Amino acid sequence: MCKYKEKTGDELVEEAKELGLSEDGWYEKTPSPFVAGSFREAALQARVREAKKARRENHLWIIAMISAIASLFSAIAAWIAALK
């Protein structure tokens, strides 16, 4: 079972700001401009999850590139060893 608990309230808002998420859609729109809409916590949690996932995936290309270069050097070494 996953024991990870998502942040809520002010902690969630701070995390979203740290990730650079836009504040659009954090609150439901109301018909009256004088009445504040309700906080859409579940929607913001989903956006934070997606932002974290995107940031993680963005760094994976570095690992893939290092792996490809290591494979290239291994292939060259094997080829040189086979020629001798």
N, C-alpha and C positions, 0 to 999 in steps of 0.2 A: 504494500500500500504506500502511496505517496504521502509523506508527512509535510510536504510543502504547503504553507498557508499563504495565500495572497494578501498583500497589504490592502488596507481599507482606510477610508477617511483621509485625514491630513497626510499620513504616510504615503498613501497612494498618489495623492496630488503632487507631493514633493518628488516622488520617483518619476512620475510622468514628466515633470518639469526638467529633472536631471537628464532624462532621455531625449529632451527637446521636442516633446509632442505638442502639437497645436491644441489650444484650449477650445477649439470649435467642437461642439457636440458633447461637452461635458455636462451640460444642463439641458433638460427638455425645454423646448420652446413653449411659451404660453400665449394665449390669444391677446393678453393684455401686456403692454410693455412695462407696467408698474408692478406686476406680480412676478416674483422670481420663480424660475422653473425648478424642478427637483433634480438632484444630483444623480447622474447616470453612472453609478459605481461599476456595475457589471460591464458596461460598454467600455469604460476607461480601463478596467482590468484587462479586457481583451486586447485593447490597443497597446497596453504596456507589455503584455505577453508577446504580441507580434513584433514590437520594437526590439525587445530583448532577443527574440529569435532571429530577426534580421541582422542585428549587430553580431550575434554569434556566427551566423552563416557568412557574414561579410569577412570574418577573419579566417574562415576555413580555407580560402583559396591559398593562403600563405602555406599552410600545412600541405596542401595538394602540390604546390609548386616545389617545395622542398623534397617531397616524396618522389616527384617526377625527376628532379635533378639527381637524387641519390640513385634512382633506377638507371638513369643514363650513365652515370659513372660506373655502376656495377656492370652494365652491359659492355661498356668500353673495356673494363678490366678483364672481363671474361673473354672478349674477342681477342685482346692482346695475348692473354694466356694461351688461347687456342692456337694462335699463330706461331708461338714459340715452340 
